[in-house]
Amino acid sequence: MVYSGKLVVIILLFLFVNIFSQSRRFMYEYQYIPDSTDAKSKKTELMYLDVMPKFSKYYSGETFKNDSISKVILDKQMKATGKIENIPQSAASSSNTIKYTVIKDYSENKQFFITRMGRTKYNVSDNRIIQWSVHPEKNTVKEYNVQKATADFGGRKWTAWFCTDIPVQDGPYKFRGLPGMILKIEDSTGSHSFTLAGIKKLSDQEIEKISPTGNFVFDFGDKVDIDLLKYKQLFLESRNDPAKSLRLTLHDMEKVNVNGTMVDKGAYIREREMQMKKTIKEDNNNIELDMLQK
């Protein structure tokens, strides 16, 4: 009877691991305060972590949906008229602000942060290993039993709650390396937090669309592979001179078409630059705080 009981446990464990080895989407409610001087600036965005057998992909579900809708509209315009007449503006464009993707390659134990600056897509290699301290405290997130862990990462102190019943060493954003899925994590200032909102099995149609290389709905422009140090330099340069890419793009034009009206290029760039500098000033609480430090 003892042997039979052990066999049942082994079979159940095998079945559980097999279930979670299938492709799953972990959905997280991401709450963050972009402006450290204004607690009321808090935003909420639904993020997806698609866990595949060989890699995972973390991105904004809302950005993906809105960009997909826009692409359908643009494709219809091109098919009907052969040109793009109006660039659709997403109704949620002010709320979904997360435009990057994080890929974790399980087979190679590598991690990539994919983002854009202007027309260039940067594939940033970031293989930092987070040094976790596991604590005895237990809790629950949704219906799952979780355990506490802490770590310093990106200039912040983090508290995570991971679930060993879900045998995947992953989590939202760049968080990974614990003996179970991270279901909740928050920094010590309360500026950034991720909480599991749900888990779903991905359909065959959804799986076909998930790729470790196709990370943007609008996949245009140059593609550059760089390391984290080089990306940080470019990131700080972009914050110091946000209109640089725009000036390069419009360098051979005298007028710019804005909603059907031709306006002076210089005036257009100045207005856009003022808008971008205002946005940057109010975006001073990066999830990786040390990215803002020279």
C-alpha positions in Angstrom: 0.0 0.0 0.0 2.9 2.3 0.8 4.4 1.7 -2.6 1.0 2.2 -4.3 0.6 5.5 -2.5 4.1 6.7 -3.6 3.3 5.6 -7.2 0.1 7.7 -7.2 2.0 10.7 -5.9 4.6 10.3 -8.7 2.0 9.9 -11.4 0.1 13.0 -10.2 3.3 15.0 -10.0 4.2 13.8 -13.5 0.7 14.8 -14.8 0.9 18.2 -13.1 4.4 19.0 -14.6 3.2 17.8 -18.0 0.2 20.1 -17.8 2.3 23.1 -17.0 4.9 22.2 -19.6 2.2 22.9 -22.2 2.0 26.5 -23.5 0.4 28.8 -21.0 -0.3 32.5 -20.8 0.2 34.1 -17.3 -1.6 37.4 -17.1 -0.4 40.0 -14.7 -1.8 43.3 -13.5 1.1 45.7 -13.6 0.7 48.8 -11.6 3.4 51.5 -11.7 4.0 55.1 -10.9 5.8 56.8 -13.8 6.3 60.1 -12.0 7.9 59.7 -8.5 6.7 63.3 -7.6 3.0 62.4 -8.3 1.5 59.3 -6.7 -1.7 60.0 -8.5 0.1 59.2 -11.8 -0.3 55.5 -11.1 -1.1 53.4 -14.2 -2.3 49.9 -14.6 -1.6 47.6 -17.6 -2.4 44.0 -18.3 0.8 42.2 -19.2 1.2 38.7 -20.8 3.9 36.1 -20.1 3.5 33.4 -22.7 5.4 30.4 -21.5 6.4 28.0 -24.3 8.5 24.8 -24.1 11.7 26.5 -25.1 11.2 30.2 -24.3 8.9 32.7 -22.7 7.7 36.1 -24.1 6.6 39.0 -21.9 4.7 41.9 -23.4 1.7 44.2 -23.0 -1.5 42.5 -24.0 -3.2 45.8 -24.5 -0.5 47.3 -26.7 -0.5 44.1 -28.8 -4.3 44.2 -29.2 -4.4 47.9 -30.1 -1.5 47.7 -32.6 -3.1 44.6 -34.2 -6.4 46.5 -34.7 -4.4 49.5 -36.2 -2.6 47.1 -38.5 -5.8 45.6 -39.8 -7.1 49.1 -40.6 -3.8 50.0 -42.4 -3.8 46.8 -44.4 -7.4 47.5 -45.6 -6.3 51.0 -46.6 -3.3 49.7 -48.6 -5.5 47.0 -50.3 -8.2 49.5 -51.2 -6.2 52.5 -52.3 -2.6 51.4 -52.5 -1.5 53.9 -49.8 -2.0 54.8 -46.2 -4.5 57.7 -45.9 -4.9 57.9 -42.1 -2.9 56.4 -39.3 -5.4 55.2 -36.8 -5.0 56.3 -33.2 -5.8 53.7 -30.6 -8.5 54.7 -28.1 -6.3 53.3 -25.4 -3.0 54.9 -26.6 -2.8 57.0 -23.5 -3.3 54.0 -21.1 -1.1 51.3 -22.7 2.4 52.7 -22.6 4.5 49.5 -22.4 6.0 49.0 -25.8 8.9 46.6 -25.0 9.2 42.8 -25.0 11.3 40.5 -22.9 12.3 37.1 -24.3 13.8 34.4 -22.0 15.5 31.6 -24.0 15.2 28.5 -21.8 17.5 26.3 -23.9 20.4 28.8 -24.0 19.6 30.4 -20.6 19.7 33.8 -22.3 17.5 36.9 -21.9 16.7 39.7 -24.4 15.0 43.0 -23.9 13.5 44.2 -27.2 12.6 47.9 -27.7 12.6 50.7 -30.2 14.2 54.1 -30.4 12.9 55.9 -33.5 12.9 53.5 -36.4 15.5 51.2 -34.9 14.7 48.0 -33.0 17.2 47.1 -30.4 17.7 43.5 -29.3 19.4 44.0 -25.9 21.2 41.1 -24.4 20.8 41.0 -20.6 21.9 37.9 -18.9 22.3 39.2 -15.4 21.6 36.6 -12.7 19.3 37.8 -9.9 20.7 36.8 -6.5 17.5 35.7 -4.5 17.2 35.2 -0.8 14.4 32.7 0.0 12.4 33.2 3.2 10.2 30.9 5.2 7.1 33.1 5.0 4.1 31.6 3.1 1.0 33.2 1.6 -1.5 32.7 -1.2 -2.0 34.5 -4.5 -5.3 33.7 -6.1 -5.7 30.0 -5.1 -2.0 29.2 -5.2 0.3 28.7 -2.3 3.4 30.9 -2.5 6.6 31.5 -0.6 8.5 34.8 -0.1 11.9 35.7 -1.7 13.8 39.0 -1.9 16.4 40.5 -4.1 18.1 43.7 -5.3 17.7 44.3 -9.0 17.9 47.4 -11.2 18.5 49.8 -8.3 15.4 48.6 -6.4 14.7 46.1 -3.6 12.1 43.6 -4.6 9.8 41.2 -2.7 8.5 38.2 -4.7 6.1 35.5 -4.0 6.7 32.3 -6.0 4.7 29.1 -6.4 6.6 25.8 -6.4 3.5 24.0 -7.5 4.0 25.6 -10.9 7.4 24.2 -11.8 8.5 27.1 -14.1 11.5 29.2 -13.0 10.1 32.4 -14.6 8.1 35.5 -13.8 7.0 38.9 -15.2 9.5 41.3 -16.8 13.1 40.1 -16.3 12.4 38.3 -13.0 13.4 34.6 -13.0 15.5 32.0 -11.2 13.3 31.0 -8.3 12.2 27.3 -7.9 8.7 28.1 -9.1 6.7 30.7 -11.0 6.6 34.2 -9.6 3.0 35.2 -9.1 3.5 38.5 -7.3 6.4 40.9 -7.0 6.7 44.5 -5.7 9.5 47.0 -5.1 10.0 48.4 -1.7 8.7 51.9 -2.6 5.4 50.5 -4.0 6.2 52.2 -7.4 6.1 48.9 -9.4 4.1 45.8 -8.7 3.0 42.7 -10.6 0.1 40.5 -9.5 -1.2 37.4 -11.2 -4.6 38.1 -12.8 -5.1 34.7 -14.4 -3.7 31.7 -16.3 -5.0 30.3 -19.6 -4.0 27.5 -22.0 -3.0 28.9 -25.3 -4.8 27.7 -28.4 -3.0 26.2 -31.4 -3.9 29.4 -33.3 -2.4 31.6 -30.6 0.8 29.4 -30.4 1.4 29.8 -34.1 1.6 33.6 -33.7 4.1 33.5 -30.8 7.7 33.8 -31.9 10.9 34.7 -30.1 11.9 36.9 -33.0 8.7 38.6 -34.2 8.2 40.9 -31.3 6.3 43.9 -32.8 3.1 44.1 -34.8 4.7 46.9 -36.9 8.1 45.2 -37.6 9.8 48.1 -39.5 13.1 49.8 -39.4 16.7 48.7 -38.7 17.5 45.9 -36.3 20.5 46.1 -34.0 21.9 43.6 -31.5 23.6 45.4 -28.5 24.6 44.7 -24.9 23.1 46.3 -21.9 25.9 48.8 -21.3 25.6 50.2 -24.9 21.8 50.3 -24.7 22.0 52.3 -21.4 24.2 54.9 -23.2 21.8 55.2 -26.1 18.8 55.3 -23.6 20.4 58.3 -21.7 21.3 60.0 -25.0 17.7 59.7 -26.2 16.4 61.2 -23.0 18.8 64.1 -23.3 18.0 64.7 -27.0 14.6 63.1 -27.7 14.1 64.8 -31.1 17.3 63.5 -32.6 15.7 60.6 -34.4 12.9 62.8 -35.6 15.3 65.3 -37.1 17.2 62.5 -38.9 14.0 61.1 -40.3 12.8 64.5 -41.6 16.2 65.9 -42.6 15.4 66.1 -46.4 11.8 67.6 -46.0 10.7 71.2 -45.7 7.0 70.5 -44.9 5.3 67.8 -42.8 1.8 66.5 -43.3 -0.1 66.7 -40.0 -3.7 65.5 -40.3 -3.8 66.6 -43.9 -2.2 70.0 -43.3 1.3 70.8 -44.5 3.2 72.5 -41.7 6.8 73.9 -41.4 9.2 71.1 -40.5 11.1 73.3 -38.0 7.9 74.3 -36.1 6.7 70.7 -36.1 10.0 69.4 -34.7 10.0 72.1 -32.0 6.5 71.3 -30.9 7.2 67.5 -30.8 10.4 68.1 -28.9 8.6 70.1 -26.2 6.0 67.3 -25.9 8.7 64.6 -25.6 10.7 66.6 -23.0 7.5 67.0 -21.0 6.8 63.3 -21.2 10.4 62.4 -20.2 10.3 64.8 -17.2 7.1 63.0 -16.0 8.7 59.6 -16.6 11.4 59.6 -13.9 10.6 56.4 -12.0 11.9 53.7 -14.4 11.4 50.1 -13.3 15.2 49.8 -13.4 16.0 53.0 -11.6 19.7 52.7 -12.2 19.0 53.1 -15.9 18.5 56.8 -15.2 21.9 57.2 -13.5 25.0 58.0 -15.5 
